[in-house]
Amino acid sequence: MRPPQDGFTAEDLDRIPDLPPHTELIDGNLVLASPQKLFPMLILRLLERELDQHVPQGLRVAREFSVKLAERQRPEPDLMPAQASAFRELDQTWFPPEVVELAVEVVSPESEIRDRERKPQLYARAGVRFFWRIEQDGNDAVLYEYEKDPASPSGDYGRPTIHRGTLKTSVPVKLEFDLTDILHR
């Protein structure tokens, strides 16, 4: 398959036959998912369970579902609480950014630059107010919690709050969550 001269568009993701599951579009380029390791699977399962139990009324948690941020930007956050009204029809393939309350990305070696640099920039500039990045530290998880900085001229996120040991936060979801010994939880 050859990419178009100007790159792929968000709509192309729904029209290209036989794309592997969880293919993302970043800057007009297709990004294929690598085989999942145990850490992302376990931390996502634990965090999804916690989010499901604690999201405020009017929100639902989506897992590995894309967000159409712009014509050539359609990433797929690992988790995202989104407005329940955005879950409209079973055939839909993406949400608009204005319904996303929080985008969560779990960093893997192949996604490190995208998850640390490009995706936060894209989410912030599209108006997603909160972003969490989760990284592995031995058997523990470290969670970087970002919020849009209203004073930022570029509209980016401010400096993160770093959670080790326990995630304790009140926005956009009130959570207290153990980040240690992910392998044995």
N, C-alpha and C positions, 0 to 999 in steps of 0.2 A: 504494500500500500504506500503510495506517495502522498505526502502532505500537500495541500494546496499552497500556492505561492505565498499567500498572506497568513497561512496557518489555519488550523481547524477552528470552528466556532462551537459555541455551547450546544447549538441545535444539532451539529454533526454527531455528537455523542449518541443521540437517539436514532440516527440513520445509518451509521456504519455497522454493517453486519459482522457478527462473530467477534465483537470486542471482548476481551477477557473481563470478568467481573471486577468492579472497583477501579475501572479506568478513569483517571481524572484528566482535566484539561487545565493546564497552567501556561499562560502566555501563548496560547494557540498551539501548544504541543501536547500530544497524548503522553500521559504518564501511567505506565503499567505497574500494578502492585506486585511486589515480590512475595515469595512464600512467607506466611506469617510465622513468627517465632512465638514461643510460649509466653514471654513477658507481656507483649501487647494483648494477647488473648486474655490472660488472667486479669490484668489491671483494667481492661475495658469491661470485662464481665462484672468485676467488683464495683467499679464506678457506675456502670449502667444500673445495677441493682440499687445502689444508694440514690442515684438521681431519680429513678422511677418512684422510689418511696418518698422523696422529699420535694419534688418540683411543685411549685405553687399551682393552684387550680388555674386552668387555662393554658397550661403548657403540657407538651408530651415530649418524650425523648426519642430521637431518631438515631439509628446506628448505621454508619457507613452509607449515607445518603447524600447526594450532591446538592450544592448550592450554586445557583447561577448568579455570579457576582457581576459579570460583564460579558460582552460578546465573545471574548476569547478566554474567559476565566470560569471554570466550573470545577472547583475542588470538591472533595468528598471528606468532610470532617469525620473522624472516627466516632464521635458522639456529638449530639447537639440537642439541647432543649429548644424547642420551637413552639410557636403559638399553635394550640390545638386546631384552630380554624384553618391552618395551612394544610392539614391532612385532609385533602378534599376528595380524591378519587384513587382507586387502587392502581391505576395505570400511570399515575404521575411519576416523574423521574427526578424532579428537583424542587427545591424551595427557593423563593427569592430571599435576598439577605435581610430584608426588613422584618421577617418573621422569626429570625434566628436570635435567640437570647444569648447563646454561648456556643462557641466552636471549640471542640476539644481535639487535639492531635497528640498521638503517642509517637514519639520519635524512634525511628529505627536507623541503623547505619546508612541505608540507601536513601532515606528521606530527611536526613539531618539538616541539610541546607534549606530545603523547602520548608520544613516544619519550624525551623528556628528563625528564618529570615523572610522568605517570600510569602508564605501563607499568612503570617500575622499582618504583614503589610497589606495584602489583598483584603483580608477580613476587615481590618480597621477602616480602610478607605472605602469599603462598601457599606459601612455603617454597623457592623456587628460589634456591639458594645463590649462584650467580654470574650476573652480567649484564654484557654488553658493549654499549656504544653507540658507533657509528662515524659520524663526520661527515667531510664533505669540506672540505679546506683547499687551494684551488687544485687542483693535480693530485695532491695527496697525501691520504692518509687519516689521521685522528687517532682513536685508539681509547681509550675511557674504560672502564677495567676496574673493576668493582664486586664486592664480596663482602659478604654479610650480616654485619652487626655484631652479635655476640652480646650486647653491652652496650646495644644500642639498645632502649629501652622499647617502641617502636612496631614493632620487628622489621624496620626498613628497612636499606638498604645503607649502609655507611660511605662515607667520602670516596673518590673514585676515584683510581686510579693512571692517569696520562695518558701514553699512548705516542705519540710522534712519531718519524718516521724508521723505527724498528724496533719491532715488538711482540716483547717477550721476556718470557715468563711460564711458570710451571710448574704452575698450577692453573686449572681442572680438567684442562687439557691442556698438556703441555709443548710450547711453540711458540717459534720464532724466525722472524719473518715481516717482510719488507720492506713498509713502508707508503707508499713514495714512488713518484711518477710512475705512478700507477695506469693512466693512459691508454695507456701504451706498454709495459706488462708482458705 
